[in-house]
Amino acid sequence: MNIGTKSVKFNSNHIEYITYSSAEYDRHSIKHVVYLKAQKKISDQEMNQIYILLDIYKLYEMDVHKDSFQNNMYHSKRNLLR
């Protein structure tokens, strides 16, 4: 092996995907609820309310295949069992 020689190879079989422009899709990061909680920027009550809204969305609006339903995590149920 020659330590002084470096090379790079690229696969010629590449896939190009069409994506949304920055005007159509905001790619800026959001403050995650767990981050906000760790920084004491939201209360326990506010965090629980967010999780309740998330659970309601999952139960009534999100399309989930019947065989995958058991794979969803429901925060409210977990909090009630504590």
Backbone as a chain_set.jsonl record, in Angstrom:
{"seq": "MNIGTKSVKFNSNHIEYITYSSAEYDRHSIKHVVYLKAQKKISDQEMNQIYILLDIYKLYEMDVHKDSFQNNMYHSKRNLLR", "coords": {"N": [[0.837, -1.179, 0.0], [0.623, 2.138, -0.918], [1.31, 4.895, 0.89], [1.386, 7.587, 0.247], [-0.376, 8.017, -1.866], [-3.64, 8.921, -2.677], [-7.016, 8.19, -3.44], [-10.282, 8.588, -4.886], [-13.381, 7.086, -5.599], [-16.415, 7.215, -7.419], [-19.688, 5.994, -7.62], [-21.234, 5.359, -10.649], [-23.885, 4.92, -10.997], [-26.29, 6.734, -10.09], [-28.997, 8.277, -8.272], [-31.34, 10.749, -8.806], [-33.294, 12.924, -6.983], [-36.297, 14.79, -6.974], [-36.957, 17.624, -5.128], [-38.62, 19.774, -2.704], [-38.522, 23.335, -3.042], [-36.789, 25.926, -1.15], [-38.602, 27.935, -0.77], [-40.992, 26.608, -0.758], [-40.818, 24.73, 1.284], [-40.017, 24.807, 4.602], [-36.964, 24.43, 6.02], [-35.795, 24.983, 8.413], [-34.698, 24.293, 11.737], [-36.734, 23.051, 14.417], [-37.829, 23.72, 17.745], [-37.661, 21.07, 19.746], [-40.004, 19.375, 21.814], [-38.988, 17.964, 24.014], [-36.511, 19.133, 24.29], [-37.319, 21.747, 24.942], [-38.527, 21.189, 27.398], [-36.332, 20.272, 28.89], [-34.881, 22.617, 29.021], [-36.439, 24.041, 30.674], [-38.479, 25.61, 29.587], [-41.065, 25.072, 29.097], [-43.915, 23.988, 30.932], [-44.742, 21.055, 32.964], [-47.445, 20.562, 32.643], [-47.994, 21.86, 30.182], [-46.425, 20.304, 28.494], [-47.632, 17.773, 28.778], [-50.115, 18.39, 27.662], [-49.405, 18.817, 24.995], [-48.624, 16.205, 24.322], [-51.072, 14.899, 24.645], [-52.586, 16.083, 22.59], [-51.102, 15.127, 20.442], [-51.574, 12.37, 20.692], [-54.349, 12.313, 20.237], [-54.383, 13.123, 17.578], [-53.016, 10.937, 16.427], [-54.822, 8.85, 16.975], [-57.262, 9.573, 15.705], [-56.85, 10.909, 13.252], [-54.527, 10.174, 11.822], [-53.613, 7.974, 9.313], [-53.277, 4.607, 9.753], [-52.149, 1.384, 9.155], [-54.051, -1.503, 9.962], [-52.604, -3.689, 10.932], [-50.383, -2.5, 11.924], [-51.016, -0.898, 13.99], [-50.467, -1.504, 16.706], [-47.843, -0.787, 16.915], [-47.618, 1.905, 17.326], [-46.817, 4.578, 19.546], [-48.379, 5.714, 22.391], [-48.477, 8.478, 24.237], [-50.08, 9.57, 26.318], [-51.393, 7.394, 27.514], [-49.189, 6.04, 28.518], [-48.286, 7.928, 30.386], [-50.427, 7.913, 32.16], [-50.182, 5.447, 33.308], [-48.053, 5.621, 34.984]], "CA": [[0.0, 0.0, 0.0], [1.37, 3.379, -1.024], [0.696, 5.842, 1.824], [1.348, 8.921, -0.351], [-1.378, 8.12, -2.924], [-5.031, 8.849, -2.25], [-7.944, 8.252, -4.568], [-11.702, 8.518, -4.574], [-14.197, 6.576, -6.694], [-17.837, 7.461, -7.276], [-20.539, 5.077, -8.345], [-21.879, 6.063, -11.764], [-25.325, 4.681, -10.897], [-26.834, 7.617, -9.062], [-30.422, 8.578, -8.355], [-31.614, 12.158, -8.543], [-34.638, 13.118, -6.466], [-36.849, 16.135, -7.038], [-37.369, 18.028, -3.785], [-39.26, 21.076, -2.611], [-37.616, 24.475, -2.918], [-36.828, 26.542, 0.174], [-39.822, 28.757, -0.693], [-42.125, 25.699, -0.542], [-40.638, 23.88, 2.46], [-39.135, 25.426, 5.585], [-36.048, 23.432, 6.557], [-35.211, 25.431, 9.671], [-34.972, 23.378, 12.835], [-37.762, 23.453, 15.372], [-37.493, 23.391, 19.129], [-38.324, 19.834, 20.137], [-40.678, 19.49, 23.106], [-38.103, 17.456, 25.056], [-35.508, 20.196, 24.474], [-37.977, 22.826, 25.677], [-38.721, 20.723, 28.768], [-35.018, 20.252, 29.53], [-34.48, 24.005, 29.232], [-37.466, 24.613, 31.553], [-39.206, 26.639, 28.839], [-42.48, 24.699, 29.154], [-44.255, 23.298, 32.186], [-45.208, 19.665, 32.826], [-48.816, 20.614, 32.135], [-47.934, 22.175, 28.748], [-45.868, 19.136, 27.801], [-48.679, 16.751, 28.746], [-51.135, 18.832, 26.706], [-48.861, 18.54, 23.661], [-48.709, 14.761, 24.11], [-52.495, 14.547, 24.488], [-52.953, 16.478, 21.227], [-50.443, 14.181, 19.545], [-52.313, 11.103, 20.771], [-55.636, 12.504, 19.559], [-54.085, 13.095, 16.137], [-52.698, 9.561, 16.05], [-56.007, 7.991, 17.073], [-58.414, 9.954, 14.887], [-56.55, 11.522, 11.956], [-53.404, 9.547, 11.145], [-53.918, 6.675, 8.719], [-52.367, 3.548, 10.177], [-52.613, 0.056, 8.772], [-54.552, -2.22, 11.148], [-51.565, -4.574, 11.453], [-49.308, -1.686, 12.487], [-51.557, -0.057, 15.062], [-49.802, -1.802, 17.971], [-46.493, -0.217, 16.891], [-47.676, 3.323, 17.69], [-46.627, 4.88, 20.967], [-49.343, 6.691, 22.873], [-47.874, 9.088, 25.417], [-51.047, 9.78, 27.395], [-51.594, 6.115, 28.184], [-47.956, 5.774, 29.266], [-48.262, 8.84, 31.528], [-51.463, 7.512, 33.104], [-49.777, 4.219, 33.978], [-46.944, 5.909, 35.904]], "C": [[0.88, 1.24, 0.0], [0.68, 4.449, -0.181], [0.562, 7.229, 1.199], [0.269, 9.1, -1.406], [-2.779, 7.966, -2.339], [-5.911, 8.918, -3.482], [-9.372, 8.101, -4.064], [-12.409, 7.985, -5.806], [-15.648, 6.878, -6.396], [-18.592, 6.471, -8.136], [-21.249, 5.866, -9.449], [-23.394, 5.846, -11.783], [-25.893, 5.534, -9.777], [-28.317, 7.876, -9.322], [-30.605, 10.048, -7.989], [-33.074, 12.296, -8.132], [-35.053, 14.576, -6.625], [-37.362, 16.471, -5.643], [-38.049, 19.385, -3.837], [-38.211, 22.179, -2.505], [-37.725, 25.059, -1.519], [-38.052, 27.445, 0.334], [-41.044, 27.898, -0.383], [-42.043, 24.93, 0.78], [-39.612, 24.504, 3.39], [-38.266, 24.354, 6.23], [-35.379, 23.876, 7.86], [-35.596, 24.468, 10.791], [-36.066, 23.947, 13.739], [-37.285, 23.072, 16.763], [-38.311, 22.173, 19.534], [-38.872, 19.981, 21.546], [-39.769, 19.008, 24.248], [-36.994, 18.476, 25.343], [-36.109, 21.331, 25.297], [-38.171, 22.444, 27.145], [-37.396, 20.741, 29.523], [-34.53, 21.662, 29.857], [-35.454, 24.76, 30.136], [-38.212, 25.775, 30.892], [-40.689, 26.303, 28.708], [-42.713, 23.912, 30.441], [-44.637, 21.843, 31.897], [-46.603, 19.638, 32.222], [-48.831, 20.914, 30.632], [-47.417, 20.977, 27.948], [-46.904, 18.024, 27.703], [-49.778, 17.119, 27.757], [-50.678, 18.574, 25.266], [-48.978, 17.053, 23.349], [-50.154, 14.295, 23.936], [-52.959, 14.898, 23.077], [-52.337, 15.54, 20.194], [-51.179, 12.846, 19.527], [-53.666, 11.196, 20.066], [-55.439, 12.472, 18.048], [-53.839, 11.655, 15.68], [-53.947, 8.674, 16.023], [-57.077, 8.304, 16.034], [-58.096, 10.494, 13.493], [-55.474, 10.798, 11.164], [-53.814, 8.179, 10.602], [-52.846, 5.663, 9.109], [-52.967, 2.222, 9.763], [-52.979, -0.727, 10.022], [-53.501, -3.141, 11.754], [-50.405, -3.81, 12.088], [-49.751, -0.859, 13.678], [-50.808, -0.263, 16.389], [-48.395, -1.213, 18.04], [-46.468, 1.265, 17.252], [-47.492, 3.495, 19.189], [-47.613, 5.974, 21.354], [-48.869, 7.218, 24.223], [-48.842, 9.201, 26.581], [-51.259, 8.501, 28.191], [-50.376, 5.802, 29.051], [-47.91, 6.657, 30.521], [-49.279, 8.445, 32.591], [-51.046, 6.282, 33.909], [-48.643, 4.445, 34.968], [-47.414, 6.058, 37.312]], "O": [[1.78, 1.37, 0.83], [-0.43, 4.868, -0.511], [-0.322, 7.984, 1.603], [0.01, 10.231, -1.816], [-3.067, 7.016, -1.61], [-5.597, 9.614, -4.447], [-9.629, 7.57, -2.983], [-12.088, 8.375, -6.929], [-16.073, 6.805, -5.243], [-18.176, 6.153, -9.251], [-21.805, 6.932, -9.187], [-24.104, 6.53, -12.52], [-25.964, 5.089, -8.632], [-28.812, 7.715, -10.437], [-30.081, 10.519, -6.98], [-33.975, 11.844, -8.837], [-34.245, 15.484, -6.431], [-38.112, 15.698, -5.047], [-38.056, 20.057, -4.868], [-37.137, 21.971, -1.94], [-38.65, 24.726, -0.778], [-38.492, 27.694, 1.456], [-42.02, 28.387, 0.185], [-43.066, 24.527, 1.333], [-38.462, 24.708, 3.002], [-38.778, 23.466, 6.913], [-34.48, 23.194, 8.35], [-36.689, 23.901, 10.787], [-36.282, 25.157, 13.806], [-36.435, 22.196, 16.923], [-39.534, 22.257, 19.648], [-38.26, 20.646, 22.382], [-39.785, 19.589, 25.333], [-36.589, 18.658, 26.491], [-35.484, 21.82, 26.238], [-37.998, 23.278, 28.033], [-37.344, 21.179, 30.673], [-33.844, 21.869, 30.857], [-35.314, 25.966, 30.341], [-38.532, 26.777, 31.532], [-41.482, 27.135, 28.266], [-41.809, 23.258, 30.96], [-44.829, 21.453, 30.745], [-46.906, 18.789, 31.384], [-49.592, 20.296, 29.887], [-47.916, 20.681, 26.862], [-47.04, 17.397, 26.652], [-50.317, 16.241, 27.083], [-51.474, 18.163, 24.421], [-49.381, 16.676, 22.248], [-50.417, 13.384, 23.152], [-53.649, 14.105, 22.436], [-52.971, 15.199, 19.195], [-51.382, 12.261, 18.464], [-54.077, 10.262, 19.378], [-56.231, 11.868, 17.325], [-54.387, 11.213, 14.671], [-54.095, 7.838, 15.132], [-57.733, 7.391, 15.533], [-58.979, 10.535, 12.636], [-55.514, 10.81, 9.933], [-54.303, 7.329, 11.346], [-51.663, 5.85, 8.825], [-54.149, 1.965, 9.99], [-52.29, -0.627, 11.037], [-53.5, -3.358, 12.966], [-49.54, -4.413, 12.722], [-48.933, -0.188, 14.307], [-50.549, 0.7, 17.11], [-47.812, -1.147, 19.123], [-45.392, 1.824, 17.463], [-47.946, 2.677, 19.99], [-47.67, 7.028, 20.721], [-48.862, 6.497, 25.22], [-48.458, 8.95, 27.724], [-51.3, 8.535, 29.421], [-50.519, 5.351, 30.187], [-47.539, 6.187, 31.596], [-49.032, 8.618, 33.784], [-51.489, 6.09, 35.041], [-48.304, 3.535, 35.723], [-46.608, 6.302, 38.21]]}, "num_chains": 1, "name": "protein.A"}
